[in-house]
């Protein structure tokens, strides 16, 4: 298997794991803050709900993209254009989650007049540490997804230069195959030393 598809699988699998972690932490915060306890303490649970939504999207859609490309080569979800569009949408949600959770952490500190999570106990400690985890996971996942979008956008431009057609309609595997075939088509330069042509003087008849 070529290197580019392996890199894609590894990166998307890692993003999926981050999405599952974000889903778990956000769900735990909603569980401990249920029954209006978060709202009663002037803490909006919106960022935790957003983290759950983004985590579900990442957990379900990213593996589906890998499976569809494996079994249906050339399908629309395997195109780079679709990946950039869908992951770009999730990237915006991750960005919003990171911003909202940072605001939520500020609200927790102001509502309970604390400087951090180290001196908190019980449910408050759970809310505080969960919020910090959501902040870290949201921003780190956002960074990974953004880097992947930039990477496959570069591949699309590269494919356009090789094939002469729109590279956005190719999959990452197609770009890898195009690169391999293009390398094979380049003629190899001759190696070794060259020798000067040998000239012989014409023989004159003996008079």
C-alpha positions in Angstrom: 0.0 0.0 0.0 1.3 3.5 -0.8 2.3 5.9 1.9 -0.4 8.5 1.5 -3.4 6.2 2.1 -1.6 4.9 5.3 -1.1 8.5 6.5 -4.7 9.3 5.9 -5.9 6.2 7.8 -3.7 7.0 10.7 -4.7 10.6 10.9 -8.4 10.0 10.6 -8.3 7.1 13.1 -6.5 9.5 15.6 -9.2 12.2 15.0 -11.9 9.6 15.6 -10.3 8.7 19.0 -10.2 12.3 19.9 -13.8 12.7 19.0 -14.8 9.7 21.2 -12.8 11.2 24.1 -14.6 14.6 23.6 -17.9 12.8 23.5 -17.2 11.0 26.8 -16.0 14.0 28.7 -18.8 16.2 27.5 -21.4 13.6 28.2 -20.0 13.1 31.7 -20.3 16.8 32.4 -23.9 16.9 31.2 -24.6 13.9 33.4 -23.2 15.4 36.6 -24.8 18.8 35.9 -28.2 17.4 35.0 -31.4 18.5 36.6 -30.6 22.2 36.1 -27.7 22.2 38.5 -25.4 23.9 36.0 -28.0 26.6 35.2 -28.7 27.1 38.9 -25.0 28.1 39.3 -25.0 30.4 36.3 -23.1 27.9 34.2 -24.4 27.3 30.6 -24.2 23.6 29.6 -24.3 24.6 25.9 -20.6 23.9 25.3 -20.9 20.4 26.8 -23.8 19.8 24.5 -21.8 21.1 21.6 -19.0 18.8 22.5 -21.4 15.8 22.5 -22.7 16.7 19.1 -19.2 17.2 17.6 -18.0 14.0 19.2 -20.9 12.0 17.7 -20.2 13.5 14.3 -16.6 12.6 14.4 -17.1 9.1 15.8 -19.7 8.2 13.1 -18.7 10.1 10.0 -14.9 9.8 9.9 -14.8 6.0 10.1 -17.6 5.9 7.5 -15.4 7.9 5.1 -12.7 5.3 5.4 -15.1 2.4 5.0 -16.9 3.9 1.9 -13.6 4.6 0.1 -12.4 1.0 0.8 -15.5 -0.7 -0.6 -16.7 1.9 -3.2 -13.7 3.4 -4.9 -14.6 6.7 -6.6 -17.8 7.3 -4.5 -18.6 10.9 -3.7 -17.8 10.8 0.1 -14.2 9.7 -0.8 -13.6 12.8 -3.0 -11.2 15.3 -1.5 -13.8 18.0 -2.1 -16.3 16.2 0.1 -13.7 15.6 2.8 -12.6 19.3 2.9 -16.2 20.5 3.0 -17.4 18.1 5.7 -14.3 18.3 7.9 -14.4 22.0 7.5 -17.9 22.1 8.9 -16.7 20.0 11.9 -13.7 22.2 12.3 -16.0 25.2 12.7 -17.9 23.3 15.4 -14.7 22.4 17.2 -13.6 26.0 17.1 -17.0 27.0 18.6 -16.7 24.3 21.2 -13.2 25.5 22.2 -14.4 29.1 22.5 -17.6 28.3 24.4 -15.8 26.0 26.8 -13.2 28.6 27.6 -16.1 31.0 28.4 -17.7 28.3 30.5 -14.5 27.8 32.5 -14.4 31.6 33.2 -18.0 31.4 34.4 -17.1 28.6 36.8 -14.2 30.5 38.3 -16.3 33.7 38.7 -19.4 32.0 40.0 -17.5 30.0 42.7 -14.7 32.5 43.1 -11.9 30.0 42.5 -8.6 30.3 40.7 -8.5 26.8 39.4 -9.7 23.2 39.9 -7.0 22.1 42.4 -8.9 23.3 45.5 -12.4 22.2 44.4 -14.3 19.2 45.7 -17.2 17.0 44.7 -19.4 18.0 41.8 -17.7 21.4 41.4 -14.4 19.6 40.9 -16.0 17.4 38.3 -17.4 20.3 36.4 -14.1 22.2 36.5 -11.9 19.3 35.4 -14.4 18.3 32.7 -14.5 21.8 31.3 -10.7 21.9 31.1 -10.7 18.6 29.4 -13.2 19.8 26.9 -11.1 22.9 26.2 -8.0 20.8 25.6 -9.7 18.2 23.4 -11.6 20.7 21.4 -8.6 22.8 20.5 -6.3 19.9 19.9 -8.8 18.1 17.7 -9.4 21.4 15.8 -5.6 21.7 15.2 -5.4 18.1 13.9 -8.4 18.5 11.6 -7.2 21.9 10.3 -3.8 20.4 9.5 -5.4 17.5 7.7 -7.6 19.8 5.6 -4.5 21.8 4.5 -2.7 18.5 3.7 -5.4 17.1 1.4 -6.0 20.5 -0.2 -2.3 20.5 -1.2 -2.8 17.0 -2.6 -5.8 18.2 -4.7 -3.7 20.9 -6.2 -0.9 18.4 -6.9 -3.3 16.0 -8.6 -4.6 18.9 -10.8 -1.1 19.5 -11.9 -0.4 15.9 -12.7 -3.6 14.9 -14.4 -4.7 18.2 -15.9 -8.2 17.6 -14.5 -9.8 18.9 -11.2 -7.9 17.2 -8.4 -10.8 17.9 -6.0 -12.7 15.0 -7.5 -9.9 12.6 -6.8 -9.5 10.6 -3.5 -6.3 10.5 -1.6 -5.7 7.0 -3.0 -6.1 8.3 -6.5 -3.6 11.0 -5.9 -1.2 8.4 -4.6 -1.7 6.3 -7.7 -1.2 9.3 -10.0 2.0 10.2 -8.3 3.3 6.6 -8.6 2.4 6.4 -12.3 3.9 9.8 -13.0 7.2 8.8 -11.4 7.2 5.6 -13.4 6.7 7.5 -16.6 9.7 9.8 -16.2 12.6 8.4 -18.3 15.8 7.5 -16.4 18.9 9.4 -17.3 21.6 7.3 -18.8 24.4 6.4 -16.5 28.0 5.5 -17.0 30.8 7.2 -18.9 30.7 8.2 -22.5 33.6 7.5 -24.9 34.6 9.7 -27.7 34.1 8.3 -31.2 37.1 6.5 -32.7 38.2 7.8 -36.1 40.3 5.8 -38.5 42.5 7.2 -41.2 41.9 5.8 -44.6 44.5 3.5 -46.0 46.3 4.6 -49.1 47.4 2.0 -51.7 51.1 1.5 -51.9 52.5 2.8 -55.1 
